[in-house]
Amino acid sequence: MAFSRGGKMQDLNVNENKQNTIFLASLGSAIEYYDFVVYGMLAKYLKVIFFPSYDDSLSALQFFSVFAIGYIARPLGGMVAGVLGDRFGRRPVFLSLTIMMAISTIIIGLLPSYKGIGVLAPLLLILCRLGQGLSFGGELPGAATIVAELSPLQKRSYRISFVVASASVGSVIASFVLFCLTSFLAESDIVAWGWRIPFVMGGVFGLLLFWARHHLSETSDFQAEKIDSRTHNPLKQLVVGNPASILVGVMLTMFISGMVIGNLYFPFYMNKYYDFPEKNIYFAATISLIFAALILPVMGRLVDKYSRIFIMKWATFAYAGLSIFLFNLLSYNSYDILILFMMIHQLFIVMVSCCYYPIMMNLLPVNIRYTGMGVCYNLTYAVMGMLPATLTIVLTRFETPLVMPIVLSALAFISFLGVCWVEKITKKNEAFSGVRPHALTKFR
């Protein structure tokens, strides 16, 4: 009897430790997304502070180019974090990423303006954005990897939904902070000093998370691999042995990355082309992100119960067909329509996210999983990081707001083709008798 009670107590301790690890792994996404959303949504003010110019379009282009630098740095961050995580473990990498993000964000909040120190101000901003990009490149792929490795296959979508929900919560906090900022401070006060508040807050949150993550434990999947860190080369094994998986992973990431970065471009885009006040845009974004955070666990359970491939396939196909219609709703210039649009936009992100991460987790084995996830995810986000600058150029040239839904439709169709490819490989592998040859057979 004593042995039985001891065994139950040990199981409870293991489960509690897993839950704490999942919580701490998920929480980092909130901080990371908070920091990136704050930078993107403060475009109107930061472009004046760091990139003053007689030409507003040129100033915006310079700002969004620096915005893209954070995303361009992500593949390097994801690759380095993935290689180190696959060689030495998930925990030490997570701690390093957390402190890098916190310090980079605090420094942005303390930077002098262009008027204060001239061209050195945007140069320092670029360095900080590099720090944010490097850390962000390994954070979310690492969080998804850890949570997936701590979850049975039939619960992966549900548990990973909390990682994505955490990102939504971070975005909610960022949107709400900016809503308060624009509601209670005059524009001149925001430009003078108010813009610093969200960055300093984000840095402090990051430092608190760094302290909390000292309680993280290593995943059992990684420990079971018994990897020799002296000889293991996950990047070489990924590129040489799994090139098709990289291509599929990039295609799958195209839509979700375009939608997320599109969120950050909305305040600039909707204010300029649909005359929505920025305060209303921030509030609508906050409502939609709360909606996303609430329905993510529900959608995660549905995806686990039914088919990840099926849901992601038809979600991307539907968006490709409906995008122009959805954006046309904004022409009514109604506040209620704006909120509805934002919620529909988030609904598509939720559906695809709950399918995307578990599918990606099954693309590659444990010993190169973190590296593979980091490379596929961040290579795509690096390219998509140029989306705001590209949209600014194209919109200035053609002067039609329909450019944005057309671009997002194209990205959705690319991801649709990627899911079809995964489905084809799955069916082909399931046709084999005996042992299934690849993890892709587990996606359904």
N, C-alpha and C positions, 0 to 999 in steps of 0.2 A: 504493500500500500504506500509506504514511504517513497519507494522508487517511482510509483505512478504520480504522486503529488509532485515530486521533484521534476519528473519529465514534463508535467503540465506547466510548472512554473518556468522551466527552461524555455518551453515553446512560447509562453506569454512574453518572456523577456526578449526572445528573438523577434517576435512579431512587433513588439513595441519599438525595438531598435530599428526594424525595417520602416515602420511608420514615421519615426523621427527622421530617418535618412531621406525618405520620400518627401517629407514636408520641407526639410532644409534644402534639398536639391531643387524643389519646385520654387521656393521662395526667391531664389536668385534671379529667376526670370522676371519677377516683378520689378526688381531694382534695375536690371539691365534695360527693360523696356521703358521704364520710367525715364531713365537718363536719355535714351535715344529719342523718345517721343517729345520730351521737353525741348531738345535741340531743334527738331524738325518743326514743331508747332510755334516756336518763337522766331520763325524766319523773318517776319515783318520787322522785328526790333533788332535782331542780331545782325542782319545785313546792313542796317544803318550804323550800328556800333562798330562793326569790324570791317565793313566794306562800303564806306560812303562813296557815292558816285552821283554825278549829274544825271545819269541814265538809270532809271529804276530797274529796267529789265537787265542791264549789265550787272547791277549790284545784286539782284536776285540770282543771276547766273553764277556769279562768284561765290555767293553763299551756298548754293546747292551743290557747287563743285566741291567745296570743303565738306559738305554733308556727305557727298559720295566717297570722300577719302576714308571716312569711318567704315564704309562698307567694302571698299577696295582692300583695306587692311584685314578684313575678316578672314579671307582664305588662308592667309599666313597664320593668323591667330588660331583658326580652327585646325590647320594642319599641324602646327607645333603642339597645341594642346592635345590633339588626337594622338599624335605619335607618343608624346610623354605619357598620356593617359593609358594607352595600350601597352606601354613598356613598364611603367612604374606604378600604375594604379590611378583610380579616379580621384581619390581624396586629395592628395597633395596638389594636383593640378587645379582642382576646384578652389582651394584656398588661395593660390597664387592669382587666379583670374579675378577673384572677388576683391582683393586689395588693389589690384591694378585699376579696376573700374572705379572704385571709390576715390582713389587719389586723383585720377584723371578728371573726374567730374567735379570734385572740389576745386581743383586748380582752375577749371573753366569759369566757375563762379567768382573767382578772385582775380581774373585777368584784367589788366587795364584796357581801355578802349583804344581805337585807332587814333583818336584825338590826343590821347595821353602819351603814347610811345610810338606812334606811327606804324610802319609796316611790320614792326616786331610783334604787334598784337595779333594780326591774322596768322603769322608764322607760329606763334605759341599756341593759338587755337588749333592749328593743323596738327601739332605734336600731341595735343590732348585728344583730338579726335582719333589719331592713330592709336593712342593708348586705349580709348574706348572700343575701337574696332577690333584690336587684337584680343582684348578680354571678352568682348561679346561674341567673337568668332568661336570660342570654345565653350562658352557658358551654356547656351540652350541645347546644343548637340550633346554636351556632357550630361546635362540634367535629364534629357530624354533617354540617354543611354543607361544612366544609373537607375531610373525608375523602371525602365523596361526590364533590366536585369534582375530587379527585385520583384517582378510581377509574373504570374503565370500567363501563358499566351492568351487565354480566354478573358483576361482582365486588363490587358495592356492598354487598350484604347481608353478605358475608363480611368485608369491611374495616370496615364500620360495626359489626359484631359486636364488634370490639376496643374500640370506644368504650363499648359497653354492658358488655362484660366488664370494662373498667377501672372502670366504676361499681360492678360487683359486687365487684371487688377492694377498692375503697375501703370498701364495706359490710362485706366480710370483715374487713378490718383494724379497722374500728370495732367490729364485734361481738366480735372476739377481744380487743381492748383492754378492752372492757367486761366480758368474761368474766373476764379476769385481775383487773380491778379488784374485781369482786364476789367473786372466789375468795380473794384475798390480803389484802383490807382489810375491816375490820369496817364495818358500816353507818354507825356514828358517825364513823369516819375518812373515809369517802366524803363524807358531808355536810359535814364540817369542812374538808377540803382535797383529797381524792382526786378529786373531780369535775372539778377544774381541769386535771388531767394530760392527758386526751384533747383538750381544746380548745387548749392550748398546743402540743401535738404537731401538731395539724392546721394551726395557723397557721405553724409552722416549715416543714412540708412545702410549704405554699403559697408561702412566700418562696423556697424552693429551686426550685420550679417557675417562678416569675417570672423567676429568673435564667436557667433553662434555655431559656425560651421566647423569649429574645432571638435564638435561632437559627432561629426560624420564618421561613418564606418565604411570599409571597403565592401564592394559587392561580392557575393559568394560566387557568381559566375566568373569574375576575373580571378579570384583566388583559386578556383578549381582548375583554371587553365595552366597554372604553374609556369608562367612565362619566364624565360631567361632574358632579362633586360639587356644583357651584354651582347646577345646575338640577334634578338628579335628586331626586324625592320618592317614595321607595319605599312609604311608608305610605299616601299618597293613592292611588297606583297599586294597592296591595293592596286597600284598602277599596272603592274605586270600581269597579275593573276585575275583581276576583276575589272577590266576596262568597260565592259558592257554595263556593269552595275553602276559605274560612275555616270555614264551617259543617261541611263534610266533615272538615276537619282536627281540629276540636274533637271531633266524634263519634268519630273514630279514636283520639283521645287519652284518652277517658273511662276505658276499661278499664285501660290500662297505668298511668295515674296513680293510679287507685283501688287497684290491686294493690301498687304501690310504697309508697304512703302507708300502706296496710294493714299492710305489713311493719313500719313504725315503730310502729304501734299494738299489734302483737302482744304485746310484753312486758307492757304494762298489761292488755290484754284476756285473755290466756291465764292470767296470774297470778290475776286476779280471778275469772274465770268457770270455769276448769278446774283451778285449784290447782297449776299447774306452777310449780316454783321458777324465779326469774328466771335463775339461773345456767344451768339446763337450757335455757331458752328462748334465751339468748344463744348457747350452744354449738350448739344445733340450727340456729339462724339462720346461724352461721358455716359449718357443714357444708353447708347448702343453698346458700349463696352461693359456696362453693368449687366445688360441683357445677355451678352456673350458669356460673361463669367458664370452667370446663373445656369445657362442651358448647356454649357460644355460637359459637365458630368453626365447629364441626361443623354446627350448625344453620344458620349463615350460608351455608355451602357448599350445603346441601340446598335452602335457600330460593332461592339463585341458580340452582340447577339445575332446579328445578321451578317452582312458582307462588307468588308472594308473596300475591296476593289469595286464592287457594284456602286456603293454610295459615292465614292470619290469620282468614279467614271461619269456618273450622270450629273453630279453637282458641277463638274467642270464643263460638261457639254451644255447644261442648262444655262450657265452663266455666259458662255460664248454666244448663245443665241439671244439672251435677254438683256445683255449689258446696255445697249443703246437705248432700249425702251426704258430701263431703270433710270438712266441719266437724264432722259427727257422729262422725267417727273420733276426734276429740279427747276425746270423752266416756269413752273407754276409759282415759284417764289413764295411758297407757303412754309411756315415754321413746322407745322405738323408733317408735311411731306418730307421736309428735311430730316426729321427724326425717323420717319418710316424708312426713308432711303438708307440712312446710316444703319438701322437695325437689319434691313435685308442684306446690306453689304457684310455686316458681321455674321449673319446667319450662314452665308457661303463660306466665310473664313472658318467658322466653327465646324461645319460639315467636313471640309477638306482637311482641317488640322487633325481631327480625331482619327481620320483614316491615314493621313500622310505619315505621321511619326511611327506608328506600328509597322507600316509597310517598309519604311526605311530601316527600321531596326532589324527586319528579317532579310534585308538585302545582303548582309555580310555577316560572317561569323564573329564570335566574341573577340578574338585576338586582333582584329582590324576594324572592329565596329565603330569605336570612337573616332578613329582616323577617317574612315569612310564617310561617316555621318558629317564630320566637320568639313571635309573637302567638298562633298556634293552640296551641302546646305550653304556653305559660305561662298563657294565659287559663283553660285547663282545669285546670292544676295550682293556680291561684289558687282556683278553686271547690272542688277536691278537698282543698285545704289545710284547709278547714273540716270535713273528714270525721271526724277524731278527736274534735273538740268535739261535732259532731252525733251521732256514735255514743255518746259519753258521756251525752248528754242522753237519747237514745232508749233506750239500754240501762238507764239509771237508771229510766226511766218504765215500761218493759215487763218488765224483769228476765228477758229470755231471750237467750242468746248467739246464737240463730239470726238476730237482726237483722243481724249483720255479713255472713253469706253471702247473705242476701236482697238487701242493698244491692249487694254485689259482683256478684251475678247480673244485677241491673238494669243496672249499668254495662257488663257484658260484652255484654248484649243491645243496648245503644245503639251500642257499637262494631261489633257484628255488622251492624246496620242501615247504619252508615257504610260498611263494606266492601262491602255489597250495592249501595250507591249508587255507589261507585267502580267496581264491576264493571259496573253498568248503563251508566255513562258510557263505560267502556272499550269495551264491545261496540257501543255506538252509534257511537263514533268510528271503530271498525274497519270499520263498515259503509260508511263513505264511500270512494269511489274516489279514487285519486291521493294527494296529500300528506295525511298525517294531521294534523288541525287542532289537536291538543293533546297535551301530554306525557303525559297520563293513559294514552295508548295503549301506553306502554312498560312498564307495571307487571308484565306477565306475564313 
